Amino acid sequence: MKPLVPVTPGARIALGVSFFVVFVALWSLATFGGFVQKTFLADPFSMLQGGWTLLAKMGFAEDIGMTVFRVVGGFVIAAVIAVPLGVAMGAYKPVEAFFEPFISFARYLPASAFIPLLILWAGIGEAQKLAVIFIGSFFSLVLMISVTVGNTRRDLVEAAYTLGVRDASLIRRVLVPGAAPEIAEQLRMVLGWAWTYVIVAELIGASSGIGHMITDSQALLATDQIIFGIIVIGLIGLVSDLLFKWANRRMFPWAQLGR
């Protein structure tokens, strides 16, 4: 094992699975061994039983669907606006000078702080939850894309101008293609952040969704169902992350060289 030396795909999978095995083993030891009371931490078997009850008798599949819809909806709205704005800021310094102070200010504002105001403006419907995800994702994504586009290699830009490329073509043929792999990775990371915001939005003023289920289970001290809901969030996030990675490898194979 040496710094920065990549591992084989098989070894990566084995090491990743090993961590989960160790985690479940420690969890089982803590619960079945009596070190932690069931009221505070359900054991793995009780968690699975509680999850089956949620899915079979309490319509939890609909809650999962609603949460996924909110995450995807808010994230797509943020990405559709953030990507072109970030590209424009990275390419044109006057645009960057105009937008960056406010966006830098806004990205430090916690999305959860807007929930009472958004409920006042939009009620407790889907618009409020989509707005929370949008606020939590949009501003950081714009700045990340702007920096990536602005860091395009200057030798590529100069070579393009030497070949007679105009400004609009430079953006379309040099800046965007050069930054696209990094932008795709940034979208993948921000999608993970969107999951944290949707749960916060569903904890307050929601009648459906995984966060709503967790709140109801907390009132009943049903830690088995709470843990199951948390694990479902993690599994969906892991699947979406793997799909993003797979799509990025297919679209930008040259960006994987040297990793």
C-alpha positions as a Markdown table, in Angstrom:
| # | Residue | x | y | z |
|---|---|---|---|---|
| 1 | Met | 0.0 | 0.0 | 0.0 |
| 2 | Lys | 1.6 | 3.2 | -1.2 |
| 3 | Pro | 0.3 | 6.8 | -1.4 |
| 4 | Leu | -1.8 | 7.6 | -4.5 |
| 5 | Val | -1.3 | 4.1 | -6.0 |
| 6 | Pro | -4.7 | 2.9 | -7.3 |
| 7 | Val | -6.2 | -0.4 | -6.3 |
| 8 | Thr | -7.8 | -2.9 | -8.6 |
| 9 | Pro | -11.6 | -2.8 | -9.1 |
| 10 | Gly | -11.9 | -6.1 | -7.3 |
| 11 | Ala | -9.9 | -5.0 | -4.4 |
| 12 | Arg | -11.9 | -1.8 | -4.2 |
| 13 | Ile | -15.2 | -3.7 | -4.0 |
| 14 | Ala | -13.8 | -6.2 | -1.4 |
| 15 | Leu | -12.5 | -3.4 | 0.8 |
| 16 | Gly | -15.8 | -1.5 | 0.5 |
| 17 | Val | -17.9 | -4.5 | 1.4 |
| 18 | Ser | -15.5 | -5.3 | 4.3 |
| 19 | Phe | -16.2 | -2.0 | 6.0 |
| 20 | Phe | -20.0 | -2.7 | 5.9 |
| 21 | Val | -19.4 | -6.2 | 7.4 |
| 22 | Val | -17.3 | -4.8 | 10.2 |
| 23 | Phe | -19.9 | -2.0 | 10.8 |
| 24 | Val | -22.8 | -4.5 | 11.1 |
| 25 | Ala | -20.7 | -6.8 | 13.3 |
| 26 | Leu | -20.0 | -3.9 | 15.7 |
| 27 | Trp | -23.7 | -2.9 | 15.6 |
| 28 | Ser | -24.7 | -6.4 | 16.4 |
| 29 | Leu | -22.2 | -6.7 | 19.2 |
| 30 | Ala | -23.5 | -3.5 | 20.8 |
| 31 | Thr | -27.1 | -4.4 | 20.6 |
| 32 | Phe | -27.3 | -8.2 | 21.0 |
| 33 | Gly | -24.5 | -8.0 | 23.7 |
| 34 | Gly | -26.7 | -5.7 | 25.8 |
| 35 | Phe | -24.3 | -2.8 | 25.7 |
| 36 | Val | -27.1 | -0.5 | 24.3 |
| 37 | Gln | -30.7 | -0.6 | 25.2 |
| 38 | Lys | -33.1 | -1.4 | 22.3 |
| 39 | Thr | -35.0 | 1.8 | 23.1 |
| 40 | Phe | -32.0 | 3.8 | 22.0 |
| 41 | Leu | -30.6 | 1.5 | 19.2 |
| 42 | Ala | -32.5 | -1.3 | 17.6 |
| 43 | Asp | -30.6 | -4.4 | 16.6 |
| 44 | Pro | -30.2 | -5.4 | 12.9 |
| 45 | Phe | -33.0 | -8.0 | 13.0 |
| 46 | Ser | -35.5 | -5.7 | 14.6 |
| 47 | Met | -34.6 | -3.0 | 12.1 |
| 48 | Leu | -35.3 | -5.4 | 9.2 |
| 49 | Gln | -38.6 | -6.4 | 10.8 |
| 50 | Gly | -39.6 | -2.7 | 11.3 |
| 51 | Gly | -38.7 | -2.0 | 7.7 |
| 52 | Trp | -40.8 | -4.9 | 6.5 |
| 53 | Thr | -43.7 | -3.5 | 8.5 |
| 54 | Leu | -43.2 | -0.1 | 7.0 |
| 55 | Leu | -43.2 | -1.4 | 3.4 |
| 56 | Ala | -45.9 | -4.0 | 3.8 |
| 57 | Lys | -48.4 | -2.3 | 6.0 |
| 58 | Met | -47.7 | 1.5 | 6.2 |
| 59 | Gly | -47.1 | 2.5 | 2.6 |
| 60 | Phe | -43.5 | 3.4 | 3.1 |
| 61 | Ala | -42.8 | 2.8 | -0.7 |
| 62 | Glu | -44.9 | 5.9 | -1.4 |
| 63 | Asp | -42.9 | 7.9 | 1.1 |
| 64 | Ile | -39.7 | 6.8 | -0.7 |
| 65 | Gly | -41.2 | 7.8 | -4.0 |
| 66 | Met | -42.1 | 11.2 | -2.8 |
| 67 | Thr | -38.7 | 11.9 | -1.3 |
| 68 | Val | -37.0 | 10.8 | -4.5 |
| 69 | Phe | -39.3 | 13.0 | -6.6 |
| 70 | Arg | -38.4 | 16.0 | -4.4 |
| 71 | Val | -34.7 | 15.4 | -4.5 |
| 72 | Val | -34.6 | 15.0 | -8.3 |
| 73 | Gly | -37.0 | 17.9 | -8.9 |
| 74 | Gly | -35.1 | 20.4 | -6.7 |
| 75 | Phe | -31.7 | 19.2 | -7.9 |
| 76 | Val | -32.7 | 19.4 | -11.6 |
| 77 | Ile | -34.1 | 22.9 | -11.3 |
| 78 | Ala | -31.0 | 24.0 | -9.5 |
| 79 | Ala | -28.7 | 22.4 | -12.1 |
| 80 | Val | -30.6 | 23.8 | -15.1 |
| 81 | Ile | -30.0 | 27.3 | -13.9 |
| 82 | Ala | -26.7 | 26.9 | -12.2 |
| 83 | Val | -24.8 | 25.3 | -15.1 |
| 84 | Pro | -25.3 | 28.0 | -17.7 |
| 85 | Leu | -24.8 | 30.8 | -15.0 |
| 86 | Gly | -21.7 | 29.2 | -13.7 |
| 87 | Val | -20.3 | 28.8 | -17.3 |
| 88 | Ala | -21.1 | 32.5 | -18.0 |
| 89 | Met | -19.4 | 33.6 | -14.7 |
| 90 | Gly | -16.3 | 31.5 | -15.5 |
| 91 | Ala | -16.0 | 32.7 | -19.0 |
| 92 | Tyr | -16.8 | 36.4 | -18.6 |
| 93 | Lys | -15.2 | 38.3 | -15.7 |
| 94 | Pro | -17.8 | 41.1 | -15.7 |
| 95 | Val | -20.5 | 38.6 | -15.2 |
| 96 | Glu | -18.5 | 37.0 | -12.4 |
| 97 | Ala | -17.9 | 40.4 | -10.8 |
| 98 | Phe | -21.7 | 41.1 | -10.9 |
| 99 | Phe | -23.0 | 37.8 | -9.4 |
| 100 | Glu | -20.2 | 36.4 | -7.3 |
| 101 | Pro | -20.5 | 38.7 | -4.2 |
| 102 | Phe | -24.2 | 37.8 | -3.7 |
| 103 | Ile | -23.7 | 34.1 | -4.5 |
| 104 | Ser | -20.7 | 33.9 | -2.2 |
| 105 | Phe | -22.9 | 35.5 | 0.5 |
| 106 | Ala | -25.9 | 33.3 | -0.1 |
| 107 | Arg | -24.1 | 30.0 | -0.1 |
| 108 | Tyr | -23.3 | 30.5 | 3.6 |
| 109 | Leu | -26.9 | 30.8 | 4.5 |
| 110 | Pro | -28.3 | 27.4 | 5.8 |
| 111 | Ala | -31.2 | 26.2 | 3.7 |
| 112 | Ser | -33.0 | 25.0 | 6.8 |
| 113 | Ala | -33.2 | 28.6 | 8.0 |
| 114 | Phe | -35.4 | 29.5 | 5.1 |
| 115 | Ile | -38.0 | 26.8 | 5.9 |
| 116 | Pro | -40.3 | 29.0 | 8.1 |
| 117 | Leu | -40.2 | 31.8 | 5.5 |
| 118 | Leu | -40.8 | 29.3 | 2.6 |
| 119 | Ile | -43.8 | 27.8 | 4.5 |
| 120 | Leu | -45.1 | 31.4 | 4.9 |
| 121 | Trp | -44.7 | 32.0 | 1.2 |
| 122 | Ala | -45.5 | 28.7 | -0.4 |
| 123 | Gly | -47.3 | 26.7 | 2.3 |
| 124 | Ile | -46.3 | 23.1 | 3.2 |
| 125 | Gly | -46.8 | 21.7 | -0.3 |
| 126 | Glu | -44.2 | 20.5 | -2.8 |
| 127 | Ala | -43.1 | 24.0 | -3.8 |
| 128 | Gln | -41.7 | 24.7 | -0.4 |
| 129 | Lys | -39.7 | 21.4 | -0.3 |
| 130 | Leu | -38.3 | 21.9 | -3.8 |
| 131 | Ala | -37.3 | 25.5 | -2.9 |
| 132 | Val | -35.3 | 24.2 | 0.1 |
| 133 | Ile | -33.4 | 21.8 | -2.1 |
| 134 | Phe | -32.9 | 24.5 | -4.7 |
| 135 | Ile | -31.5 | 26.9 | -2.1 |
| 136 | Gly | -29.2 | 24.3 | -0.6 |
| 137 | Ser | -27.8 | 23.2 | -4.0 |
| 138 | Phe | -27.8 | 26.2 | -6.3 |
| 139 | Phe | -25.4 | 28.7 | -4.9 |
| 140 | Ser | -22.5 | 26.3 | -4.2 |
| 141 | Leu | -23.0 | 24.6 | -7.5 |
| 142 | Val | -22.8 | 27.9 | -9.4 |
| 143 | Leu | -19.5 | 28.9 | -7.7 |
| 144 | Met | -18.0 | 25.4 | -8.3 |
| 145 | Ile | -18.8 | 25.5 | -12.0 |
| 146 | Ser | -17.5 | 29.1 | -12.3 |
| 147 | Val | -14.2 | 28.2 | -10.8 |
| 148 | Thr | -13.8 | 25.1 | -13.0 |
| 149 | Val | -14.6 | 27.0 | -16.2 |
| 150 | Gly | -12.3 | 29.9 | -15.2 |
| 151 | Asn | -9.4 | 27.5 | -14.6 |
| 152 | Thr | -9.4 | 26.2 | -18.2 |
| 153 | Arg | -5.9 | 25.8 | -19.5 |
| 154 | Arg | -4.8 | 29.1 | -21.0 |
| 155 | Asp | -2.7 | 27.3 | -23.7 |
| 156 | Leu | -5.9 | 25.7 | -25.0 |
| 157 | Val | -7.6 | 29.1 | -25.1 |
| 158 | Glu | -4.7 | 30.8 | -26.9 |
| 159 | Ala | -4.4 | 27.9 | -29.4 |
| 160 | Ala | -8.2 | 28.3 | -30.2 |
| 161 | Tyr | -7.8 | 32.0 | -30.8 |
| 162 | Thr | -4.8 | 31.4 | -33.0 |
| 163 | Leu | -7.0 | 29.1 | -35.1 |
| 164 | Gly | -9.6 | 31.8 | -35.5 |
| 165 | Val | -12.2 | 30.8 | -33.0 |
| 166 | Arg | -14.6 | 33.5 | -31.9 |
| 167 | Asp | -15.8 | 34.1 | -28.4 |
| 168 | Ala | -19.1 | 32.1 | -28.7 |
| 169 | Ser | -17.3 | 29.2 | -30.3 |
| 170 | Leu | -14.6 | 29.3 | -27.7 |
| 171 | Ile | -17.2 | 28.6 | -25.0 |
| 172 | Arg | -18.9 | 25.9 | -26.9 |
| 173 | Arg | -15.8 | 24.1 | -28.2 |
| 174 | Val | -13.1 | 24.7 | -25.6 |
| 175 | Leu | -14.4 | 25.9 | -22.2 |
| 176 | Val | -17.4 | 23.7 | -21.8 |
| 177 | Pro | -15.9 | 20.5 | -23.2 |
| 178 | Gly | -12.8 | 21.0 | -21.1 |
| 179 | Ala | -14.7 | 21.6 | -17.9 |
| 180 | Ala | -17.5 | 19.1 | -18.5 |
| 181 | Pro | -15.9 | 16.1 | -16.6 |
| 182 | Glu | -15.3 | 18.2 | -13.6 |
| 183 | Ile | -18.8 | 19.7 | -13.8 |
| 184 | Ala | -20.2 | 16.2 | -13.9 |
| 185 | Glu | -18.4 | 15.3 | -10.7 |
| 186 | Gln | -19.6 | 18.5 | -9.1 |
| 187 | Leu | -23.2 | 17.6 | -10.0 |
| 188 | Arg | -22.7 | 14.2 | -8.4 |
| 189 | Met | -21.4 | 15.7 | -5.2 |
| 190 | Val | -24.2 | 18.3 | -5.0 |
| 191 | Leu | -26.8 | 15.6 | -5.5 |
| 192 | Gly | -25.6 | 14.1 | -2.3 |
| 193 | Trp | -26.1 | 17.4 | -0.5 |
| 194 | Ala | -29.6 | 17.6 | -1.9 |
| 195 | Trp | -30.5 | 14.4 | 0.1 |
| 196 | Thr | -29.6 | 16.1 | 3.3 |
| 197 | Tyr | -31.8 | 19.1 | 2.5 |
| 198 | Val | -34.9 | 17.1 | 1.6 |
| 199 | Ile | -34.9 | 15.3 | 4.9 |
| 200 | Val | -34.6 | 18.6 | 6.7 |
| 201 | Ala | -37.5 | 19.9 | 4.6 |
| 202 | Glu | -39.6 | 16.8 | 5.4 |
| 203 | Leu | -39.0 | 17.0 | 9.1 |
| 204 | Ile | -41.0 | 20.2 | 9.3 |
| 205 | Gly | -44.5 | 20.6 | 7.8 |
| 206 | Ala | -44.7 | 17.4 | 5.7 |
| 207 | Ser | -47.3 | 14.7 | 5.5 |
| 208 | Ser | -45.3 | 12.3 | 3.4 |
| 209 | Gly | -41.7 | 11.3 | 2.7 |
| 210 | Ile | -38.9 | 9.5 | 4.5 |
| 211 | Gly | -38.3 | 12.5 | 6.8 |
| 212 | His | -41.9 | 12.5 | 7.8 |
| 213 | Met | -41.8 | 8.8 | 8.6 |
| 214 | Ile | -38.7 | 9.4 | 10.7 |
| 215 | Thr | -40.4 | 12.1 | 12.7 |
| 216 | Asp | -43.5 | 9.9 | 13.3 |
| 217 | Ser | -41.3 | 7.0 | 14.4 |
| 218 | Gln | -39.3 | 9.2 | 16.8 |
| 219 | Ala | -42.5 | 10.2 | 18.5 |
| 220 | Leu | -43.2 | 6.5 | 19.0 |
| 221 | Leu | -39.6 | 5.7 | 20.1 |
| 222 | Ala | -39.5 | 3.2 | 17.1 |
| 223 | Thr | -35.8 | 3.3 | 16.6 |
| 224 | Asp | -36.0 | 0.2 | 14.3 |
| 225 | Gln | -38.0 | 2.2 | 11.8 |
| 226 | Ile | -35.9 | 5.3 | 12.2 |
| 227 | Ile | -32.7 | 3.3 | 11.4 |
| 228 | Phe | -34.4 | 1.6 | 8.5 |
| 229 | Gly | -35.4 | 5.0 | 7.0 |
| 230 | Ile | -31.8 | 6.3 | 7.4 |
| 231 | Ile | -30.4 | 3.2 | 5.8 |
| 232 | Val | -32.9 | 3.5 | 2.9 |
| 233 | Ile | -31.7 | 7.1 | 2.3 |
| 234 | Gly | -28.1 | 5.8 | 2.3 |
| 235 | Leu | -28.8 | 3.0 | -0.1 |
| 236 | Ile | -30.7 | 5.3 | -2.6 |
| 237 | Gly | -27.9 | 7.8 | -2.3 |
| 238 | Leu | -25.3 | 5.1 | -2.9 |
| 239 | Val | -27.1 | 3.8 | -6.0 |
| 240 | Ser | -27.5 | 7.3 | -7.4 |
| 241 | Asp | -23.8 | 8.0 | -6.8 |
| 242 | Leu | -22.8 | 4.8 | -8.6 |
| 243 | Leu | -25.0 | 5.6 | -11.5 |
| 244 | Phe | -23.5 | 9.1 | -11.7 |
| 245 | Lys | -20.0 | 7.6 | -11.7 |
| 246 | Trp | -20.9 | 5.1 | -14.4 |
| 247 | Ala | -22.4 | 7.8 | -16.6 |
| 248 | Asn | -19.4 | 10.0 | -16.1 |
| 249 | Arg | -17.1 | 7.2 | -17.1 |
| 250 | Arg | -19.1 | 6.6 | -20.2 |
| 251 | Met | -19.4 | 10.2 | -21.3 |
| 252 | Phe | -15.8 | 11.3 | -20.3 |
| 253 | Pro | -13.5 | 8.3 | -20.6 |
| 254 | Trp | -10.4 | 10.5 | -21.1 |
| 255 | Ala | -11.0 | 12.1 | -17.7 |
| 256 | Gln | -10.4 | 8.7 | -15.9 |
| 257 | Leu | -6.8 | 8.5 | -17.1 |
| 258 | Gly | -4.3 | 8.7 | -14.3 |
| 259 | Arg | -6.9 | 8.1 | -11.6 |
